[in-house]
């Protein structure tokens, strides 16, 4: 019998980069191996109804959290679901979709960690926390280009949603195993190039992370200032923090890749070291496709944890049977 699916959660506010990260990881693992689910499909009300009721899509009362729990439990057991579909372009609902879980399941959305029953279904939990100024830029770009809004409408929506973001979205950060923050060197620059964004990875001790200390210790860091490992506190709890600058060189990044790829069997095939051209791809400001090393390492770290969880699940299954 095959092992159960491995479930990754990716939670963050609107336009925090959830779908971009989901697609990137699916491309690395192989899209035929990944089932992607968006919890935004579980809204109770369409866009017009929310407007009339004065409720935002970020509020738990606007979402079928109980059905999300049920579907996560079914997916974890390897069973299919009939998933609703919310159409972000029209603001209405399309016919539901029959979904069978593949080897890996990625569940991204606004409220994926809002209940204990849902959290129990994930193997790995990631939270995206870009600076609010950068998230606003991303949301304006996305909603004006793809969803038919004007810039003023997007800004007004951000202001109206802020209380719900503070009350219901950001507190979910506490449950994440990895907190991912892409940020520009200069947050006052409104023309940031996504290719040059730095990344700050908060690594909580809720799951075992790769051991970077022997090449990133205070006494032995030979990777320069572009890659840093330190200790900090996040939401009052001690954490490791790995920071990678957008200007990190290929040689510096590949040292970290070697550590990841040496610890988990079969991870090496996903590394850029082995010629993987899909990892860390970003569309530049002029439309060309380029590679972001901070994004590549973020994708690889999350893939590492998914394969690690798969290995543990296989070991538990062997013990059980």
C-alpha positions in Angstrom: 0.0 0.0 0.0 1.3 3.5 -0.8 2.1 5.9 2.1 -0.4 8.6 2.9 0.0 12.0 1.2 2.4 14.5 2.7 0.5 17.8 3.4 2.2 21.2 3.3 0.4 24.3 4.5 1.2 27.7 3.2 -0.7 30.5 5.0 -0.4 34.3 4.7 -2.4 37.4 4.0 -3.8 38.3 0.6 -1.0 38.8 -2.0 1.7 37.6 0.4 3.1 35.3 -2.3 1.3 32.0 -1.4 0.4 31.0 -4.9 3.8 31.9 -6.3 5.5 29.7 -3.7 3.0 26.9 -4.2 3.6 26.8 -7.9 7.3 26.9 -7.6 7.4 24.0 -5.2 5.0 22.0 -7.4 7.3 22.6 -10.4 10.3 21.3 -8.5 8.6 18.2 -7.2 6.8 17.5 -10.4 3.3 18.8 -11.0 2.0 15.2 -11.5 3.2 14.4 -7.9 1.4 17.4 -6.3 -2.2 18.3 -5.6 -2.7 22.0 -4.8 -5.7 23.2 -2.8 -6.7 26.8 -2.0 -8.7 27.3 1.1 -10.0 30.6 -0.3 -12.4 28.4 -2.3 -14.3 27.7 1.0 -15.8 31.2 1.3 -19.5 31.1 2.4 -20.4 34.3 0.5 -19.7 35.7 -2.9 -18.2 39.1 -3.4 -21.5 40.9 -3.7 -22.9 39.2 -0.6 -19.8 40.1 1.4 -20.2 43.7 0.3 -23.9 43.8 1.4 -23.1 42.1 4.7 -20.1 44.2 5.5 -17.9 41.2 6.1 -14.4 40.5 4.6 -13.1 37.2 3.2 -10.5 37.2 6.0 -13.1 36.7 8.7 -13.6 33.1 10.0 -17.4 33.6 9.9 -17.1 34.2 6.1 -15.5 30.7 5.6 -16.6 27.1 6.0 -13.8 26.2 8.4 -15.5 22.9 9.4 -15.5 21.7 5.8 -11.9 22.7 5.4 -11.2 20.5 8.5 -13.2 17.6 7.0 -11.4 17.8 3.6 -8.0 18.0 5.2 -8.7 14.9 7.2 -9.9 13.1 4.0 -6.9 14.2 2.0 -4.5 13.0 4.8 -6.2 9.6 4.5 -5.6 9.6 0.8 -9.3 9.9 0.0 -10.8 12.2 -2.6 -12.9 15.4 -2.0 -15.4 17.5 -3.8 -13.8 20.9 -3.5 -15.7 24.2 -4.0 -14.2 26.7 -6.4 -14.3 30.5 -5.8 -13.7 32.5 -9.0 -11.6 35.5 -8.0 -12.2 37.2 -11.4 -16.0 37.2 -11.2 -16.3 37.1 -7.4 -18.8 34.2 -7.7 -18.6 30.4 -7.3 -17.9 27.9 -10.1 -19.0 24.3 -10.1 -17.1 22.1 -7.5 -14.1 20.0 -8.6 -13.4 16.3 -7.8 -9.9 16.1 -6.3 -7.8 13.1 -5.6 -4.7 13.6 -3.6 -1.3 12.9 -5.1 1.9 12.0 -3.3 2.2 15.6 -2.0 -0.6 18.0 -1.2 -0.1 21.7 -0.8 -2.8 23.7 0.9 -2.5 27.4 0.6 -4.8 30.2 1.7 -5.8 32.8 4.3 -7.1 30.7 7.3 -5.5 27.3 7.0 -4.1 27.2 10.6 -7.1 28.8 12.3 -8.4 25.7 14.0 -6.6 22.9 15.9 -8.3 20.2 13.8 -6.9 21.7 10.6 -3.4 22.2 12.1 -3.2 18.5 13.1 -3.5 17.5 9.4 -0.3 19.2 8.2 3.2 17.7 8.1 4.9 21.0 7.5 3.5 24.5 8.1 4.8 27.6 6.4 3.7 31.2 7.0 4.5 34.1 4.6 5.1 37.5 6.2 6.4 40.1 3.8 6.6 43.7 5.0 3.2 45.3 4.6 4.5 47.9 2.2 5.8 45.2 -0.1 2.6 43.2 0.2 0.6 46.3 -0.7 2.7 46.7 -3.9 2.2 43.0 -4.8 -1.6 43.3 -4.2 -2.0 46.4 -6.3 0.0 44.8 -9.1 -2.0 41.6 -9.0 -5.5 43.0 -8.5 -5.2 45.7 -11.1 -3.8 43.4 -13.7 -5.8 40.2 -13.1 -8.9 41.0 -11.1 -10.2 44.2 -12.7 -9.7 46.6 -9.7 -8.3 50.2 -9.8 -5.4 51.1 -7.6 -7.6 53.2 -5.3 -10.0 50.3 -4.9 -7.2 48.0 -3.8 -5.8 50.6 -1.3 -9.3 51.1 0.1 -9.8 47.3 0.4 -6.4 47.0 2.3 -7.6 49.7 4.8 -10.9 48.0 5.3 -9.4 44.6 5.8 -6.6 45.7 8.2 -8.6 44.9 11.4 -9.3 41.4 10.2 -5.7 40.9 9.1 -4.5 41.8 12.6 -7.2 39.8 14.3 -7.3 36.6 12.3 -4.4 36.3 9.7 -1.2 37.4 11.5 -1.9 35.3 14.7 -1.5 32.2 12.6 2.2 32.9 12.4 2.6 31.3 15.8 1.8 27.8 14.4 4.3 27.8 11.5 7.4 25.7 11.5 9.0 28.1 9.0 8.2 31.8 8.7 9.3 33.2 5.3 9.9 37.0 4.8 11.0 38.3 1.5 12.1 41.9 1.8 13.9 44.6 -0.2 17.1 46.1 0.9 15.4 49.5 0.9 11.8 49.3 1.9 11.2 52.9 0.9 11.9 52.0 -2.8 8.6 51.4 -4.5 10.3 50.0 -7.6 11.7 46.9 -6.0 13.0 44.2 -8.3 11.6 40.9 -6.9 14.8 39.2 -8.2 16.9 41.1 -5.7 14.7 40.6 -2.6 16.5 39.2 0.5 14.8 36.4 2.5 14.6 35.9 6.2 13.7 32.4 7.3 12.6 31.8 10.8 13.3 28.2 11.7 11.2 27.1 14.7 12.3 24.0 16.7 8.9 22.4 16.0 10.5 20.3 13.3 14.2 19.3 12.9 15.9 21.7 10.5 19.2 21.0 8.5 22.4 21.7 10.5 24.0 24.8 8.9 26.0 25.7 12.0 29.3 24.1 10.9 29.6 26.5 7.9 27.8 29.5 9.4 29.0 29.7 12.9 30.4 33.0 14.3 33.9 31.6 14.2 33.8 29.8 10.9 31.5 31.6 8.5 33.3 31.5 5.1 30.2 32.4 3.1 30.6 36.2 3.6 27.9 38.6 4.7 25.4 37.6 2.1 24.3 34.5 4.1 23.9 34.7 7.8 22.7 32.3 10.6 21.7 33.6 14.0 19.6 33.3 17.1 16.5 35.4 17.7 13.1 35.4 19.2 9.8 35.2 17.2 6.5 35.9 19.0 8.4 35.5 22.3 10.0 32.1 21.5 13.6 31.3 20.6 14.3 30.5 17.0 17.1 30.1 14.5 17.1 32.7 11.7 18.7 32.1 8.3 19.1 35.2 6.1 20.1 35.2 2.4 20.6 38.4 0.5 19.4 38.8 -3.1 23.0 39.5 -4.1 24.3 36.2 -2.8 26.6 34.5 -5.4 25.9 31.1 -7.0 28.9 29.7 -5.2 27.7 30.8 -1.7 24.2 29.4 -2.4 25.5 26.0 -3.6 27.3 25.4 -0.3 23.9 25.5 1.4 22.4 23.3 -1.3 25.0 20.7 -0.7 24.0 20.5 3.0 20.4 20.0 2.2 21.0 17.6 -0.6 23.3 15.4 1.5 20.9 14.9 4.3 17.8 13.6 2.5 17.9 10.9 -0.2 16.6 12.0 -3.6 16.6 15.7 -2.7 19.7 16.2 -4.9 17.7 15.8 -8.1 15.8 19.0 -7.3 18.9 21.1 -6.7 20.3 23.6 -9.2 23.6 21.8 -8.5 22.2 18.9 -10.6 21.1 21.2 -13.3 17.4 21.8 -12.2 16.4 24.9 -14.2 13.0 25.4 -12.5 14.2 26.3 -9.1 14.0 29.9 -8.0 12.6 31.3 -11.2 11.4 34.9 -11.2 10.0 37.0 -14.0 12.0 40.3 -14.1 10.7 43.8 -14.5 11.3 43.7 -18.2 9.6 40.3 -18.7 12.7 38.1 -18.8 12.9 34.9 -16.6 15.7 35.1 -14.1 16.8 33.1 -11.1 16.5 34.3 -7.5 18.8 32.4 -5.2 16.9 33.4 -2.0 13.7 32.0 -3.6 15.6 28.9 -4.8 16.8 28.1 -1.3 13.4 28.8 0.3 11.8 26.3 -2.2 14.6 23.8 -1.5 14.3 24.0 2.3 10.5 23.5 2.1 11.0 20.6 -0.3 13.6 19.1 2.1 11.0 19.1 4.9 8.3 17.5 2.7 10.7 14.7 1.7 11.8 14.3 5.4 8.2 14.0 6.4 7.6 11.4 3.7 10.6 9.4 5.0 9.2 9.6 8.6 5.7 8.5 7.4 7.3 5.5 5.6 9.2 4.5 8.8 6.0 4.7 10.9 4.1 2.7 8.4 6.8 0.0 8.4 6.6 -0.2 12.2 2.8 -0.3 12.1 2.7 -3.2 9.6 
